[in-house]
Every structure is written in C-alpha cells, then in structure tokens.
Amino acid sequence: MEQAFIDKMQAQLEAQKEQILKSLADQHSEYKKIVEGGEPGDEVDIASDVIDGQLLESLGREASNRLTMINNTLERIKQGKYGICLKCHKEIPLERLEALPYAVMCISCKTEEERRNR
C-alpha cells in the first residue's frame, strides 16, 4: 500500500475524529440543557424532552463507538498494520478503505463474521 494513500486516510480519520469530538461536545451541552431545562412544562413537553435526551444519548454512544474505531485505526497506522485484515491477514481493498477508512476486515471476513453473529 502506498504511503500517500495511508497519509490521505490518516488525514481523513483525524478530521472525522475532530468532527465527532465537536459533535459529542455539542450534544452534551444540548443534553444538559434538556435535563436542566428551566420551568417544567406540560406532560407533552416533558415526554418530548425525555425522547430528545434518549436520542442524544443513543447518538452519543454511536459516535463514541466510531471514535474508538478511528482511534484504533490511527494506532494501526502508527504500527504499520493499516489496511491488513485482522482475520485473514490479506490487504483490504483500497475501495473498501476509501468507503470505510476504519475497516479492519476485508469484505469476505466481515460478511462471514456477520453471518455467524446472526
């Protein structure tokens, strides 16, 4: 795999990481506003606030998981293991890495894993 491609992917991953961190910070402040939210309203407003809070929490978990995958991938880049499937140890196709820069398995191995987990 060419170093220029790895550098490009590393820059993308770092940009995604920065975006996620900013988004999580924004969501945290929004969630805090919902929870602390001034005067209690009627039951519909309270129910809406609870739903909004649960949605923000769910989005936070998803973003947090993606952040973990990005951090792990940045570490693999440092170790010189980027783009190598964790299962079969073959190179992950560049097209897959461009679509999903933090992919750790080739499509075949990932498909097999998903089938097993059903």
N, C-alpha and C positions, 0 to 999 in steps of 0.2 A: 504494500500500500504506500502510495506516495506521501511524503511529508507535507506537501502543500494541501492535500486533501485532509489530512489529520489536523493541520493548523486551522483550516476552514471550519471543520466540525467542532474543534475546541472553541473557536470564537463564537459559533452558534450556541453551543452549550452554555458558555459563560453568559451570553446575552439572555438566554432563556432563564438561567438561574437568577440573574438580576431582576428580570421581569416577574418571576414567581415570588421572590422575596418582597418586592414592592407591592405586589397584589396581596400577599398574605398580610403585610403591614396595613394596607388599606382596609382589608376585610376585618382585621382585628379591631380597628378603630370603629368601623361600621357596627360590628357585633357589640362592641362596648356601648355604643350609643343606643342600640336597641334594648340592651339589658338595663342600662341606667335610665333610659328614656323618661324624663320628666313626669308629668301628670299621667296616671293611669287612665286609659280611655275605656270605651265600652268593650264588651266581650269580643266583638269582631276585630277591633284594633289589637287587642291582646293576643288573640289567636293568630292574627296576621304577623305580629311581631315574633311569636314563637316559631312559626313556619319560616320566616325570614332568617331567624337565628339558626335553625336547623340546617337550612340551605347553605348559609355561610360556613357553618361547621363542616358540612359534608364537602363543600368545595375546598375548604382548608385542608382536609385530610387528603383529598385527591392531589392537590398542589404539593402538599408535603411529601407524598409518595413519589411524585415526579421529581421533586427536588433531590430526594435520596438517590433516585436512579441517575440523575445528572451528576451528582457528586461522586457516585461510584464510577461512572464513566470517565469523569475527569481524572480520577485516580488510575484507572486502567490506561489512560493516555500517558500519564507520567511513568507507568510501569512498562510501557511499550507493548501492551496487550490489547490495544484498541482494535476493534474490528475482527476479533477472533472469537468464534462461537465457544461459549463455555462448555457445551456438551460434546460436540464432535471435533472441536479444535481446528476447524477449517475457517477460511476467511469468509466473513459475512459480506454479501454482495454490496457494492458501493451504493446501488439504488436503494437498498433497504436502509442503509445508514443515512442516506440523504433524507429519506422519508421519516426515519425514526433514529436520530443520532445517538440515542442511549440504548439502542437494541444490543442485547448481549448474546442472542442466539440467532442462528440462521433461520430462515422461514421453515425449513423442514423440521428442525428440532423444536421450534416454538409450537408448530402445529401438532407435533406428536405429544408435547407436554400438555397442551390444552385439551387434547383428546383424552389423555389419561386422567385429567383433573375433572372431567365431567361426571 
